[in-house]
Amino acid sequence: MTQALLVHRLQFGFTLTFHYLFPQLTMGLAPLIVVLKTLALTTKNEHYNDAARFWARIFSINFTLGVVTGIPMEFQFGTNWARFSKLTGGVIGQPLVMEGVFSFFLESAFLGLFVFGEQRLSRWGHWWAGVAVFLGSWISGFFIIVTNAWMQHPVAYTLLSNGGYDVASFWGLLLNPWGLIQYAHNMCGALVTGAFAMAATGAYYLLDGSFREHAQIFLRVGVVAGVMASVAQVFPTGDVQGRYVARHQPVTTAAMEGLFRTETGAPVVILGQPDAESQRIDNPIIVNRALSFLIYGTPTAEVKGLNEFPRDEWPTDIPLLYFSYHIMAGLGTLFVLVMGAAAGLLWQGRLFDSRWMLWALMLAVPFPYIANTAGWMTAELGRQPWLVYGLLRTTSGSSQLIHAGNGLFTLLGFMGLYGLLAILFLFLVLHELARGPEPAR
């Protein structure tokens, strides 16, 4: 890997990781805001309207930061990854344009109506504005996932005479099975983030002794949504995606699991340190035959190891891929346990007075962000050394005109600017938390 290519990858990885801190919360909060508005309509309890209004303000802050940090990535396609854009623009350009034209404008327009037009709209009109915001945010996510899914599992394309690619079937592109599975898994992850954020805020208010009625609403909605999303994140969406990766990217599965040699009745390594040079796992804690069962439904199935594939097709950073995957899977299991325990206490009517559980929910709020980041790192590191799996290698997709020094200069610039944006974001969110839910004026 050349120095310039490494810098290009670091820059895009940094800007993408920072950017996705914001959309995952907006996509997670959008359906929960609709739930709050629906409860306000059905129960006539204005506390639900106050709650929806509060979370709409948090949504707006995240949406604004998501837009600001998302725009630079579009430009990087034409600068750092110019050859990739030239060869694949006929495919990936279509869903990206649709994301901007249909989803972004739908979401932003109705968000304005939802936040500023409540007094001018009927109760049902305001509810419909919330539904439109929800649809816009989730459709936006769908088009982005479709784009990434084509890079993971290219379908419905035609090879052009200049070596580029064009769409052979528009519906084939949108209905890529990899994309549908990935979308379900990703949106469950976003909903986990939204649910934990809502539950953690409710826990904070109860521990602080403020906004008690609203805090109980936050906890009820957050915990119920959180336990459903956490379970769905593991099964069926995580299970199905894992099987699909094993079928279409077996070398990725082998690297994720640290399976260096083909085994019949392959184990799952729960903990351990991969040594790619010696091709072994140090200090492993394993569950015998579990990997064969998880992938193929039988504990005696053969699972291909990395030794079955040419070395130049191995993921380029196996330890980082391995740890990213295990962090994602481990935290996903933890979310089920935490939300399951909270749901049990809620069912028994003891959650609001269980200070240990409230502390656990409040302190857990960073972990969905870590898990989602680790999940995306697993997907992107697992695809390497390909930009488009099986079609275009990463080394062939970067710009030859942007040198390492230029890339490093702009990377440092992004890091400084995004550091300031992070401070601004925390200031605005903390201000809203201190302000709390308020009745309509």
C-alpha positions in Angstrom: 0.0 0.0 0.0 1.4 3.4 -1.0 1.6 6.2 1.5 -0.9 8.3 -0.4 -3.4 5.5 -0.5 -3.0 5.0 3.2 -3.7 8.7 3.8 -6.7 8.6 1.5 -8.2 5.7 3.4 -7.5 7.3 6.8 -9.1 10.5 5.7 -12.3 8.9 4.3 -12.4 6.6 7.3 -12.2 9.4 9.8 -14.7 11.7 8.1 -17.2 8.8 7.6 -16.9 7.6 11.2 -17.4 11.0 12.6 -20.3 11.7 10.2 -22.1 8.5 11.2 -22.3 9.5 14.8 -25.2 11.8 13.8 -27.4 10.0 11.3 -27.5 6.9 13.5 -29.3 8.9 16.2 -31.6 10.7 13.8 -32.6 7.4 12.2 -33.1 5.9 15.6 -35.1 8.8 17.0 -37.4 9.3 14.0 -39.7 6.3 14.6 -39.6 7.0 18.4 -40.8 10.5 17.9 -43.7 9.2 15.8 -44.5 6.8 18.6 -44.6 9.7 21.1 -46.9 11.7 18.8 -49.1 8.7 18.3 -49.4 8.3 22.1 -50.2 12.0 22.4 -53.1 11.6 20.0 -54.5 8.5 21.5 -54.1 9.3 25.2 -54.6 13.1 25.0 -51.7 13.4 27.5 -49.7 16.5 26.7 -46.6 15.1 28.3 -46.2 13.0 25.2 -46.3 16.1 23.0 -43.7 17.7 25.3 -41.5 14.6 24.9 -41.9 14.6 21.1 -41.0 18.3 21.0 -37.9 17.8 23.1 -36.6 14.9 21.0 -37.3 16.9 17.8 -34.9 19.5 19.1 -32.2 16.9 19.7 -33.0 15.4 16.3 -32.6 18.8 14.6 -29.1 19.3 16.2 -28.0 15.9 15.0 -29.5 16.4 11.5 -27.7 19.7 11.1 -24.3 18.2 12.1 -25.0 15.2 9.9 -25.5 17.4 6.9 -22.4 19.5 7.6 -20.2 16.5 8.0 -21.7 14.5 5.2 -21.0 17.0 2.4 -17.2 16.7 2.5 -17.5 12.9 1.8 -19.2 13.6 -1.5 -16.3 15.8 -2.5 -13.8 13.1 -1.6 -15.3 10.9 -4.2 -14.1 13.3 -6.8 -10.7 14.1 -5.2 -9.2 11.2 -3.2 -11.2 8.5 -5.1 -11.5 10.0 -8.6 -10.8 6.7 -10.4 -13.3 4.8 -8.4 -15.9 7.5 -9.1 -15.1 7.4 -12.8 -15.4 3.7 -13.1 -18.4 3.1 -10.9 -20.3 6.4 -11.1 -22.8 5.0 -13.5 -23.9 2.6 -10.7 -23.4 4.3 -7.4 -24.4 7.8 -8.7 -28.0 6.8 -9.1 -28.8 5.8 -5.5 -26.7 8.7 -4.1 -28.6 11.2 -6.2 -31.9 9.7 -5.2 -30.8 9.9 -1.5 -30.3 13.7 -2.0 -33.2 14.6 -4.2 -36.0 12.4 -2.6 -35.0 11.6 0.9 -32.9 14.6 2.1 -35.3 17.2 0.9 -38.3 15.3 2.2 -36.7 14.9 5.6 -35.4 18.5 5.9 -38.6 20.1 4.6 -40.9 18.3 7.0 -38.5 18.6 9.9 -39.0 22.4 9.5 -42.7 21.9 9.6 -42.5 19.6 12.6 -40.3 21.9 14.6 -41.7 25.3 13.7 -45.1 24.6 12.4 -46.9 22.9 15.3 -49.1 26.0 16.1 -50.1 26.3 12.4 -50.9 22.6 11.8 -53.7 20.5 13.1 -52.9 17.7 15.6 -53.1 15.2 12.8 -51.2 17.5 10.4 -48.3 17.7 12.9 -48.4 13.9 13.3 -48.1 13.5 9.5 -45.1 15.9 9.5 -43.4 13.6 12.0 -44.2 10.5 9.8 -42.7 12.3 6.8 -39.5 13.0 8.7 -39.4 9.4 9.7 -39.9 8.2 6.2 -37.3 10.7 4.8 -34.6 9.6 7.3 -35.2 5.9 6.7 -35.4 6.2 2.9 -32.2 8.2 3.0 -30.6 5.4 4.9 -31.9 2.9 2.4 -30.2 4.6 -0.6 -26.9 4.9 1.2 -27.0 1.2 2.2 -27.9 0.2 -1.4 -24.8 2.0 -2.6 -22.6 0.3 0.0 -24.2 -3.1 -0.7 -23.3 -2.9 -4.4 -19.7 -2.4 -3.3 -20.0 -5.5 -1.1 -22.0 -7.7 -3.4 -22.1 -6.2 -7.0 -25.3 -7.1 -8.9 -27.3 -5.8 -11.9 -24.3 -4.2 -13.6 -22.9 -4.1 -17.1 -19.2 -3.9 -17.9 -18.5 -1.0 -20.4 -15.8 -0.8 -23.0 -13.8 1.7 -21.0 -13.6 -0.6 -18.1 -16.3 1.1 -16.1 -19.7 -0.2 -14.9 -23.3 0.8 -15.6 -26.6 -0.3 -14.3 -28.2 -3.2 -16.1 -31.3 -3.3 -13.9 -32.4 -0.5 -11.7 -34.7 -2.7 -9.6 -32.0 -5.3 -9.4 -29.7 -2.7 -7.9 -32.3 -1.5 -5.4 -33.4 -5.0 -4.4 -29.8 -6.4 -4.0 -30.3 -9.1 -1.4 -27.2 -8.0 0.4 -28.6 -4.5 0.6 -31.9 -5.6 2.1 -30.2 -7.7 4.8 -27.7 -5.0 5.5 -30.4 -2.3 5.7 -32.4 -4.3 8.2 -29.3 -4.9 10.4 -28.2 -1.2 10.1 -31.6 0.2 11.0 -31.9 -2.0 14.0 -28.5 -0.7 15.1 -29.7 2.9 14.6 -32.8 2.2 16.7 -30.7 0.7 19.4 -28.8 4.0 19.6 -32.0 6.0 19.7 -33.6 3.8 22.3 -30.5 3.9 24.6 -30.3 7.7 24.2 -33.9 8.1 25.1 -33.7 5.7 28.0 -30.5 7.2 29.3 -32.0 10.7 29.3 -35.0 9.4 31.2 -32.6 7.7 33.7 -30.6 10.9 34.1 -33.7 13.0 34.9 -35.0 10.5 37.4 -31.6 10.3 39.1 -31.5 14.1 39.1 -35.1 14.4 40.4 -36.3 16.6 37.5 -39.0 16.2 34.8 -40.2 13.0 36.5 -43.3 12.5 34.3 -41.4 13.0 31.1 -38.5 10.8 32.3 -40.8 7.9 32.9 -42.1 8.3 29.3 -38.6 8.4 28.0 -37.8 5.2 29.9 -40.9 3.3 28.9 -40.6 4.1 25.2 -36.8 3.7 25.2 -36.7 0.4 27.0 -39.5 -1.2 25.0 -38.0 -0.1 21.7 -34.5 -1.0 23.0 -35.3 -4.6 23.9 -37.0 -5.2 20.6 -34.2 -3.6 18.5 -31.4 -5.3 20.5 -32.9 -8.7 20.0 -33.6 -8.1 16.3 -30.0 -6.8 15.9 -28.7 -10.2 17.0 -31.5 -12.4 15.5 -32.7 -12.5 12.8 -30.8 -9.5 11.1 -27.3 -10.2 12.5 -27.6 -14.0 12.0 -28.9 -13.7 8.4 -26.2 -11.2 7.5 -23.5 -13.4 9.0 -24.7 -16.3 6.9 -24.8 -14.2 3.8 -21.2 -13.0 4.3 -20.1 -16.6 4.9 -21.7 -17.6 1.6 -20.5 -14.7 -0.6 -17.3 -13.6 1.2 -15.9 -16.7 3.0 -12.5 -15.2 3.2 -14.0 -12.3 5.2 -15.7 -14.7 7.6 -12.5 -16.6 8.2 -10.7 -13.4 9.0 -13.5 -12.1 11.3 -13.4 -15.3 13.2 -9.6 -15.7 13.2 -10.0 -19.1 11.5 -6.6 -19.5 9.8 -7.2 -23.2 8.8 -10.2 -25.0 7.4 -11.9 -27.0 10.1 -14.8 -29.5 10.4 -16.9 -28.5 13.4 -15.2 -25.1 13.6 -15.3 -23.3 16.9 -16.3 -19.7 17.8 -13.4 -17.8 19.4 -15.0 -15.6 22.1 -11.8 -14.0 23.2 -8.2 -14.2 21.9 -5.5 -12.3 20.1 -5.0 -13.1 16.4 -1.4 -13.5 15.2 -1.6 -13.1 11.4 2.1 -13.8 10.9 2.0 -17.1 12.8 -1.6 -17.8 11.7 -2.9 -18.6 15.1 -5.1 -17.2 18.0 -3.2 -16.6 21.2 -5.0 -17.3 24.5 -8.2 -18.4 22.9 -11.5 -18.9 24.7 -13.6 -21.0 22.4 -17.0 -22.6 22.1 -16.4 -25.9 20.2 -18.3 -26.4 16.9 -20.4 -23.2 17.4 -19.2 -21.5 14.2 -20.2 -24.5 12.0 -23.6 -24.5 13.6 -24.1 -20.7 13.3 -23.2 -20.6 9.6 -24.6 -23.9 8.3 -27.0 -25.1 11.0 -25.0 -28.2 11.9 -22.1 -28.6 14.3 -20.2 -30.9 11.9 -20.1 -28.6 8.8 -16.7 -27.6 7.3 -15.8 -24.0 7.4 -13.1 -22.7 5.1 -10.1 -21.1 6.7 -7.8 -18.4 5.4 -5.4 -21.1 4.1 -8.0 -21.8 1.3 -7.5 -18.4 -0.3 -4.6 -16.6 -2.0 -2.8 -14.3 0.4 -3.5 -11.3 -1.8 -7.2 -11.8 -1.2 -7.0 -11.8 2.6 -8.3 -8.7 4.3 -5.5 -6.2 4.7 -5.7 -5.8 8.4 -6.9 -9.0 10.0 -6.3 -8.1 13.7 -8.3 -4.8 13.3 -11.1 -6.6 11.5 -11.1 -9.4 14.1 -11.3 -7.0 17.1 -13.9 -4.8 15.3 -16.2 -7.8 14.7 -15.8 -9.1 18.3 -16.5 -5.7 19.8 -19.6 -5.4 17.7 -20.8 -8.9 18.6 -19.9 -8.6 22.3 -21.7 -5.2 22.7 -24.7 -6.5 20.8 -25.0 -9.3 23.3 -24.6 -6.8 26.2 -27.4 -4.7 24.8 -29.8 -7.6 24.9 -28.9 -8.3 28.6 -29.1 -4.7 29.7 -32.4 -3.9 27.9 -33.8 -7.3 28.9 -33.1 -6.6 32.6 -34.6 -3.1 32.3 -37.7 -4.4 30.5 -38.1 -7.0 33.3 -38.0 -4.3 36.0 -40.4 -2.1 33.9 -42.8 -5.0 33.7 -42.6 -5.5 37.5 -43.1 -1.7 38.1 -39.7 -1.3 39.8 -37.6 0.3 37.0 -38.2 3.9 38.1 -37.0 3.2 41.6 -34.1 0.9 40.7 -31.2 3.3 40.9 -28.6 0.7 39.9 -30.5 0.1 36.7 -30.9 3.8 36.0 -27.2 4.3 36.4 -26.5 1.3 34.1 -28.8 2.8 31.4 -27.3 6.3 31.7 -23.7 5.1 31.6 -24.4 2.7 28.6 -25.3 5.5 26.2 -21.8 5.7 24.5 -21.7 1.9 23.7 -24.3 1.8 20.9 -22.1 4.4 19.1 -19.1 2.2 19.6 -20.9 -0.9 18.4 -22.2 0.8 15.3 -18.8 2.1 14.5 -17.3 -1.3 15.0 -20.0 -2.8 12.8 -19.2 -0.5 9.9 -15.5 -1.1 10.4 -16.2 -4.8 10.1 -18.0 -4.3 6.9 -15.4 -2.0 5.3 -12.3 -3.8 6.5 -13.8 -7.2 5.6 -14.3 -6.1 2.0 -10.6 -5.2 1.6 -8.5 -5.5 -0.5 -11.5 -4.6 -2.8 -13.4 -1.3 -3.3 -16.0 -3.2 -5.2 -15.8 -6.9 -4.2 -14.3 -9.0 -6.9 -14.3 -6.2 -9.5 -12.1 -3.2 -8.4 -9.3 -3.3 -6.0 -8.7 -0.5 -3.5 -5.3 0.2 -5.0 -6.9 0.9 -8.4 -9.6 3.3 -7.1 -7.7 6.2 -5.6 -6.6 9.4 -7.3 -3.1 9.5 -8.7 -3.0 13.3 -8.4 -3.6 13.8 -4.7 -0.3 13.1 -3.0 0.2 12.0 0.6 1.2 15.5 1.8 -2.0 17.0 0.4 -4.1 14.3 1.9 -2.5 14.6 5.3 -2.9 18.4 5.3 -6.6 18.1 4.7 -7.0 15.2 7.1 -5.5 17.4 9.9 -7.8 20.2 8.8 -10.8 17.9 9.1 -9.7 16.7 12.5 -9.4 20.2 13.8 -12.7 21.4 12.4 -14.6 18.3 13.5 -13.1 18.8 17.0 -14.7 22.2 17.1 -18.0 20.8 15.8 -17.9 18.1 18.5 -17.6 20.8 21.2 -20.4 22.8 19.6 -22.6 19.6 19.4 -22.0 18.8 23.1 -22.7 22.4 24.1 -26.0 22.4 22.2 -27.1 19.0 23.5 -26.2 19.8 27.1 -28.1 23.0 26.8 -31.2 21.1 25.6 -30.8 18.6 28.4 -30.7 21.4 31.0 -33.7 23.1 29.3 -35.6 19.8 29.3 -39.1 19.1 27.9 -41.3 22.1 27.8 -45.0 22.6 27.1 -46.0 24.4 23.9 -46.1 28.2 24.0 
